[in-house]
Amino acid sequence: MADQLFDGKRFRLLTLVDNFSRESLAIRVGTRLTGDDVVAALERVKEVRG
């Protein structure tokens, strides 16, 4: 997802949701999200959830 602030700065959101339980597993927000950010978020969820 992406949005824009009132001053024109853009930001992105990475949201990981379990579609079965509808539980939000992770939300990562930043002005720039890289593939490494996605991998780090998935690794954190993997550590917690197994």
PyMOL Python script that loads the backbone (N, CA, C, O; Angstrom):
from pymol import cmd

cmd.read_pdbstr("""\
ATOM      1  N   MET A   1       0.844  -1.163   0.000  1.00  0.00           N
ATOM      2  CA  MET A   1       0.000   0.000   0.000  1.00  0.00           C
ATOM      3  C   MET A   1       0.895   1.233   0.000  1.00  0.00           C
ATOM      4  O   MET A   1       2.039   1.186   0.452  1.00  0.00           O
ATOM      5  N   ALA A   2       0.368   2.313  -0.502  1.00  0.00           N
ATOM      6  CA  ALA A   2       1.116   3.567  -0.523  1.00  0.00           C
ATOM      7  C   ALA A   2       0.152   4.720  -0.288  1.00  0.00           C
ATOM      8  O   ALA A   2      -1.039   4.634  -0.588  1.00  0.00           O
ATOM      9  N   ASP A   3       0.701   5.802   0.257  1.00  0.00           N
ATOM     10  CA  ASP A   3      -0.107   7.001   0.480  1.00  0.00           C
ATOM     11  C   ASP A   3       0.825   8.208   0.448  1.00  0.00           C
ATOM     12  O   ASP A   3       2.033   8.072   0.252  1.00  0.00           O
ATOM     13  N   GLN A   4       0.254   9.369   0.640  1.00  0.00           N
ATOM     14  CA  GLN A   4       1.006  10.600   0.572  1.00  0.00           C
ATOM     15  C   GLN A   4       0.599  11.495   1.732  1.00  0.00           C
ATOM     16  O   GLN A   4      -0.584  11.604   2.054  1.00  0.00           O
ATOM     17  N   LEU A   5       1.582  12.137   2.358  1.00  0.00           N
ATOM     18  CA  LEU A   5       1.328  13.057   3.447  1.00  0.00           C
ATOM     19  C   LEU A   5       0.870  14.407   2.905  1.00  0.00           C
ATOM     20  O   LEU A   5       0.948  14.651   1.701  1.00  0.00           O
ATOM     21  N   PHE A   6       0.398  15.277   3.781  1.00  0.00           N
ATOM     22  CA  PHE A   6      -0.100  16.583   3.360  1.00  0.00           C
ATOM     23  C   PHE A   6       0.975  17.425   2.691  1.00  0.00           C
ATOM     24  O   PHE A   6       0.659  18.289   1.874  1.00  0.00           O
ATOM     25  N   ASP A   7       2.252  17.186   3.026  1.00  0.00           N
ATOM     26  CA  ASP A   7       3.338  17.972   2.424  1.00  0.00           C
ATOM     27  C   ASP A   7       3.882  17.349   1.139  1.00  0.00           C
ATOM     28  O   ASP A   7       4.859  17.840   0.574  1.00  0.00           O
ATOM     29  N   GLY A   8       3.252  16.270   0.678  1.00  0.00           N
ATOM     30  CA  GLY A   8       3.638  15.653  -0.585  1.00  0.00           C
ATOM     31  C   GLY A   8       4.587  14.479  -0.472  1.00  0.00           C
ATOM     32  O   GLY A   8       4.849  13.807  -1.470  1.00  0.00           O
ATOM     33  N   LYS A   9       5.113  14.209   0.720  1.00  0.00           N
ATOM     34  CA  LYS A   9       6.019  13.072   0.894  1.00  0.00           C
ATOM     35  C   LYS A   9       5.218  11.776   0.805  1.00  0.00           C
ATOM     36  O   LYS A   9       4.146  11.640   1.394  1.00  0.00           O
ATOM     37  N   ARG A  10       5.768  10.837   0.057  1.00  0.00           N
ATOM     38  CA  ARG A  10       5.104   9.557  -0.104  1.00  0.00           C
ATOM     39  C   ARG A  10       5.660   8.546   0.907  1.00  0.00           C
ATOM     40  O   ARG A  10       6.826   8.620   1.295  1.00  0.00           O
ATOM     41  N   PHE A  11       4.824   7.617   1.321  1.00  0.00           N
ATOM     42  CA  PHE A  11       5.280   6.535   2.195  1.00  0.00           C
ATOM     43  C   PHE A  11       4.562   5.257   1.800  1.00  0.00           C
ATOM     44  O   PHE A  11       3.513   5.281   1.156  1.00  0.00           O
ATOM     45  N   ARG A  12       5.148   4.148   2.199  1.00  0.00           N
ATOM     46  CA  ARG A  12       4.603   2.837   1.865  1.00  0.00           C
ATOM     47  C   ARG A  12       4.370   2.027   3.126  1.00  0.00           C
ATOM     48  O   ARG A  12       5.002   2.243   4.160  1.00  0.00           O
ATOM     49  N   LEU A  13       3.433   1.079   3.006  1.00  0.00           N
ATOM     50  CA  LEU A  13       3.119   0.175   4.108  1.00  0.00           C
ATOM     51  C   LEU A  13       3.183  -1.255   3.603  1.00  0.00           C
ATOM     52  O   LEU A  13       2.601  -1.594   2.573  1.00  0.00           O
ATOM     53  N   LEU A  14       3.885  -2.071   4.333  1.00  0.00           N
ATOM     54  CA  LEU A  14       3.891  -3.507   4.073  1.00  0.00           C
ATOM     55  C   LEU A  14       3.023  -4.133   5.146  1.00  0.00           C
ATOM     56  O   LEU A  14       3.335  -4.036   6.333  1.00  0.00           O
ATOM     57  N   THR A  15       1.940  -4.771   4.743  1.00  0.00           N
ATOM     58  CA  THR A  15       1.032  -5.399   5.703  1.00  0.00           C
ATOM     59  C   THR A  15       0.997  -6.902   5.433  1.00  0.00           C
ATOM     60  O   THR A  15       0.771  -7.340   4.305  1.00  0.00           O
ATOM     61  N   LEU A  16       1.224  -7.677   6.483  1.00  0.00           N
ATOM     62  CA  LEU A  16       1.136  -9.132   6.395  1.00  0.00           C
ATOM     63  C   LEU A  16      -0.084  -9.577   7.190  1.00  0.00           C
ATOM     64  O   LEU A  16      -0.168  -9.355   8.397  1.00  0.00           O
ATOM     65  N   VAL A  17      -1.027 -10.206   6.499  1.00  0.00           N
ATOM     66  CA  VAL A  17      -2.282 -10.602   7.126  1.00  0.00           C
ATOM     67  C   VAL A  17      -2.521 -12.074   6.876  1.00  0.00           C
ATOM     68  O   VAL A  17      -2.360 -12.554   5.753  1.00  0.00           O
ATOM     69  N   ASP A  18      -2.909 -12.804   7.930  1.00  0.00           N
ATOM     70  CA  ASP A  18      -3.327 -14.194   7.807  1.00  0.00           C
ATOM     71  C   ASP A  18      -4.788 -14.180   7.344  1.00  0.00           C
ATOM     72  O   ASP A  18      -5.679 -13.813   8.110  1.00  0.00           O
ATOM     73  N   ASN A  19      -5.026 -14.572   6.112  1.00  0.00           N
ATOM     74  CA  ASN A  19      -6.378 -14.512   5.556  1.00  0.00           C
ATOM     75  C   ASN A  19      -7.349 -15.458   6.250  1.00  0.00           C
ATOM     76  O   ASN A  19      -8.551 -15.195   6.265  1.00  0.00           O
ATOM     77  N   PHE A  20      -6.855 -16.554   6.826  1.00  0.00           N
ATOM     78  CA  PHE A  20      -7.742 -17.499   7.500  1.00  0.00           C
ATOM     79  C   PHE A  20      -8.270 -16.922   8.808  1.00  0.00           C
ATOM     80  O   PHE A  20      -9.479 -16.903   9.044  1.00  0.00           O
ATOM     81  N   SER A  21      -7.353 -16.449   9.663  1.00  0.00           N
ATOM     82  CA  SER A  21      -7.763 -15.925  10.968  1.00  0.00           C
ATOM     83  C   SER A  21      -8.017 -14.413  10.934  1.00  0.00           C
ATOM     84  O   SER A  21      -8.520 -13.844  11.904  1.00  0.00           O
ATOM     85  N   ARG A  22      -7.672 -13.772   9.827  1.00  0.00           N
ATOM     86  CA  ARG A  22      -7.794 -12.316   9.661  1.00  0.00           C
ATOM     87  C   ARG A  22      -6.970 -11.545  10.690  1.00  0.00           C
ATOM     88  O   ARG A  22      -7.317 -10.431  11.082  1.00  0.00           O
ATOM     89  N   GLU A  23      -5.890 -12.156  11.108  1.00  0.00           N
ATOM     90  CA  GLU A  23      -4.984 -11.548  12.082  1.00  0.00           C
ATOM     91  C   GLU A  23      -3.878 -10.786  11.356  1.00  0.00           C
ATOM     92  O   GLU A  23      -3.312 -11.279  10.380  1.00  0.00           O
ATOM     93  N   SER A  24      -3.578  -9.595  11.834  1.00  0.00           N
ATOM     94  CA  SER A  24      -2.474  -8.822  11.283  1.00  0.00           C
ATOM     95  C   SER A  24      -1.176  -9.337  11.892  1.00  0.00           C
ATOM     96  O   SER A  24      -0.980  -9.256  13.105  1.00  0.00           O
ATOM     97  N   LEU A  25      -0.295  -9.863  11.056  1.00  0.00           N
ATOM     98  CA  LEU A  25       0.949 -10.453  11.541  1.00  0.00           C
ATOM     99  C   LEU A  25       2.066  -9.418  11.645  1.00  0.00           C
ATOM    100  O   LEU A  25       2.916  -9.507  12.530  1.00  0.00           O
ATOM    101  N   ALA A  26       2.064  -8.439  10.746  1.00  0.00           N
ATOM    102  CA  ALA A  26       3.109  -7.412  10.768  1.00  0.00           C
ATOM    103  C   ALA A  26       2.661  -6.222   9.934  1.00  0.00           C
ATOM    104  O   ALA A  26       1.936  -6.361   8.949  1.00  0.00           O
ATOM    105  N   ILE A  27       3.113  -5.060  10.355  1.00  0.00           N
ATOM    106  CA  ILE A  27       2.929  -3.840   9.575  1.00  0.00           C
ATOM    107  C   ILE A  27       4.262  -3.111   9.595  1.00  0.00           C
ATOM    108  O   ILE A  27       4.800  -2.809  10.661  1.00  0.00           O
ATOM    109  N   ARG A  28       4.783  -2.834   8.432  1.00  0.00           N
ATOM    110  CA  ARG A  28       6.056  -2.114   8.306  1.00  0.00           C
ATOM    111  C   ARG A  28       5.793  -0.856   7.490  1.00  0.00           C
ATOM    112  O   ARG A  28       5.216  -0.929   6.405  1.00  0.00           O
ATOM    113  N   VAL A  29       6.213   0.298   8.005  1.00  0.00           N
ATOM    114  CA  VAL A  29       5.970   1.583   7.347  1.00  0.00           C
ATOM    115  C   VAL A  29       7.310   2.262   7.098  1.00  0.00           C
ATOM    116  O   VAL A  29       8.197   2.246   7.952  1.00  0.00           O
ATOM    117  N   GLY A  30       7.445   2.857   5.919  1.00  0.00           N
ATOM    118  CA  GLY A  30       8.661   3.589   5.612  1.00  0.00           C
ATOM    119  C   GLY A  30       8.528   4.377   4.329  1.00  0.00           C
ATOM    120  O   GLY A  30       7.627   4.144   3.523  1.00  0.00           O
ATOM    121  N   THR A  31       9.439   5.309   4.157  1.00  0.00           N
ATOM    122  CA  THR A  31       9.425   6.077   2.915  1.00  0.00           C
ATOM    123  C   THR A  31       9.964   5.240   1.768  1.00  0.00           C
ATOM    124  O   THR A  31       9.710   5.534   0.600  1.00  0.00           O
ATOM    125  N   ARG A  32      10.706   4.203   2.104  1.00  0.00           N
ATOM    126  CA  ARG A  32      11.249   3.310   1.097  1.00  0.00           C
ATOM    127  C   ARG A  32      11.331   1.915   1.700  1.00  0.00           C
ATOM    128  O   ARG A  32      11.986   1.728   2.725  1.00  0.00           O
ATOM    129  N   LEU A  33      10.692   0.949   1.096  1.00  0.00           N
ATOM    130  CA  LEU A  33      10.754  -0.427   1.556  1.00  0.00           C
ATOM    131  C   LEU A  33      11.437  -1.268   0.488  1.00  0.00           C
ATOM    132  O   LEU A  33      11.015  -1.286  -0.668  1.00  0.00           O
ATOM    133  N   THR A  34      12.487  -1.957   0.884  1.00  0.00           N
ATOM    134  CA  THR A  34      13.252  -2.775  -0.058  1.00  0.00           C
ATOM    135  C   THR A  34      12.902  -4.250   0.123  1.00  0.00           C
ATOM    136  O   THR A  34      12.167  -4.625   1.037  1.00  0.00           O
ATOM    137  N   GLY A  35      13.435  -5.058  -0.750  1.00  0.00           N
ATOM    138  CA  GLY A  35      13.260  -6.502  -0.629  1.00  0.00           C
ATOM    139  C   GLY A  35      13.825  -7.025   0.680  1.00  0.00           C
ATOM    140  O   GLY A  35      13.282  -7.962   1.265  1.00  0.00           O
ATOM    141  N   ASP A  36      14.910  -6.423   1.139  1.00  0.00           N
ATOM    142  CA  ASP A  36      15.505  -6.817   2.422  1.00  0.00           C
ATOM    143  C   ASP A  36      14.548  -6.531   3.577  1.00  0.00           C
ATOM    144  O   ASP A  36      14.493  -7.296   4.540  1.00  0.00           O
ATOM    145  N   ASP A  37      13.797  -5.438   3.489  1.00  0.00           N
ATOM    146  CA  ASP A  37      12.803  -5.116   4.515  1.00  0.00           C
ATOM    147  C   ASP A  37      11.697  -6.173   4.555  1.00  0.00           C
ATOM    148  O   ASP A  37      11.233  -6.564   5.626  1.00  0.00           O
ATOM    149  N   VAL A  38      11.289  -6.625   3.380  1.00  0.00           N
ATOM    150  CA  VAL A  38      10.254  -7.660   3.287  1.00  0.00           C
ATOM    151  C   VAL A  38      10.763  -8.959   3.898  1.00  0.00           C
ATOM    152  O   VAL A  38      10.055  -9.599   4.675  1.00  0.00           O
ATOM    153  N   VAL A  39      11.974  -9.346   3.555  1.00  0.00           N
ATOM    154  CA  VAL A  39      12.561 -10.576   4.099  1.00  0.00           C
ATOM    155  C   VAL A  39      12.689 -10.479   5.616  1.00  0.00           C
ATOM    156  O   VAL A  39      12.388 -11.444   6.319  1.00  0.00           O
ATOM    157  N   ALA A  40      13.126  -9.339   6.132  1.00  0.00           N
ATOM    158  CA  ALA A  40      13.273  -9.163   7.580  1.00  0.00           C
ATOM    159  C   ALA A  40      11.924  -9.287   8.277  1.00  0.00           C
ATOM    160  O   ALA A  40      11.833  -9.905   9.337  1.00  0.00           O
ATOM    161  N   ALA A  41      10.880  -8.709   7.699  1.00  0.00           N
ATOM    162  CA  ALA A  41       9.539  -8.801   8.295  1.00  0.00           C
ATOM    163  C   ALA A  41       9.061 -10.248   8.303  1.00  0.00           C
ATOM    164  O   ALA A  41       8.503 -10.714   9.297  1.00  0.00           O
ATOM    165  N   LEU A  42       9.275 -10.957   7.205  1.00  0.00           N
ATOM    166  CA  LEU A  42       8.863 -12.366   7.140  1.00  0.00           C
ATOM    167  C   LEU A  42       9.650 -13.224   8.129  1.00  0.00           C
ATOM    168  O   LEU A  42       9.088 -14.124   8.753  1.00  0.00           O
ATOM    169  N   GLU A  43      10.938 -12.952   8.273  1.00  0.00           N
ATOM    170  CA  GLU A  43      11.760 -13.700   9.229  1.00  0.00           C
ATOM    171  C   GLU A  43      11.275 -13.476  10.665  1.00  0.00           C
ATOM    172  O   GLU A  43      11.230 -14.417  11.457  1.00  0.00           O
ATOM    173  N   ARG A  44      10.912 -12.233  11.003  1.00  0.00           N
ATOM    174  CA  ARG A  44      10.406 -11.941  12.349  1.00  0.00           C
ATOM    175  C   ARG A  44       9.111 -12.697  12.610  1.00  0.00           C
ATOM    176  O   ARG A  44       8.926 -13.258  13.689  1.00  0.00           O
ATOM    177  N   VAL A  45       8.220 -12.714  11.634  1.00  0.00           N
ATOM    178  CA  VAL A  45       6.951 -13.449  11.794  1.00  0.00           C
ATOM    179  C   VAL A  45       7.239 -14.938  11.945  1.00  0.00           C
ATOM    180  O   VAL A  45       6.602 -15.616  12.752  1.00  0.00           O
ATOM    181  N   LYS A  46       8.182 -15.443  11.182  1.00  0.00           N
ATOM    182  CA  LYS A  46       8.558 -16.859  11.241  1.00  0.00           C
ATOM    183  C   LYS A  46       9.093 -17.220  12.634  1.00  0.00           C
ATOM    184  O   LYS A  46       8.774 -18.285  13.162  1.00  0.00           O
ATOM    185  N   GLU A  47       9.904 -16.337  13.226  1.00  0.00           N
ATOM    186  CA  GLU A  47      10.448 -16.595  14.557  1.00  0.00           C
ATOM    187  C   GLU A  47       9.352 -16.659  15.613  1.00  0.00           C
ATOM    188  O   GLU A  47       9.390 -17.498  16.513  1.00  0.00           O
ATOM    189  N   VAL A  48       8.383 -15.771  15.492  1.00  0.00           N
ATOM    190  CA  VAL A  48       7.315 -15.685  16.495  1.00  0.00           C
ATOM    191  C   VAL A  48       6.272 -16.777  16.298  1.00  0.00           C
ATOM    192  O   VAL A  48       5.849 -17.417  17.260  1.00  0.00           O
ATOM    193  N   ARG A  49       5.861 -16.989  15.060  1.00  0.00           N
ATOM    194  CA  ARG A  49       4.752 -17.896  14.756  1.00  0.00           C
ATOM    195  C   ARG A  49       5.181 -19.312  14.432  1.00  0.00           C
ATOM    196  O   ARG A  49       4.398 -20.251  14.575  1.00  0.00           O
ATOM    197  N   GLY A  50       6.417 -19.470  13.999  1.00  0.00           N
ATOM    198  CA  GLY A  50       6.883 -20.800  13.613  1.00  0.00           C
ATOM    199  C   GLY A  50       6.523 -21.188  12.211  1.00  0.00           C
ATOM    200  O   GLY A  50       6.860 -22.286  11.769  1.00  0.00           O
TER     201      GLY A  50
END
""", "prot")
cmd.dss("prot")
cmd.show_as("cartoon", "prot")
cmd.util.cbc("prot")
cmd.orient("prot")
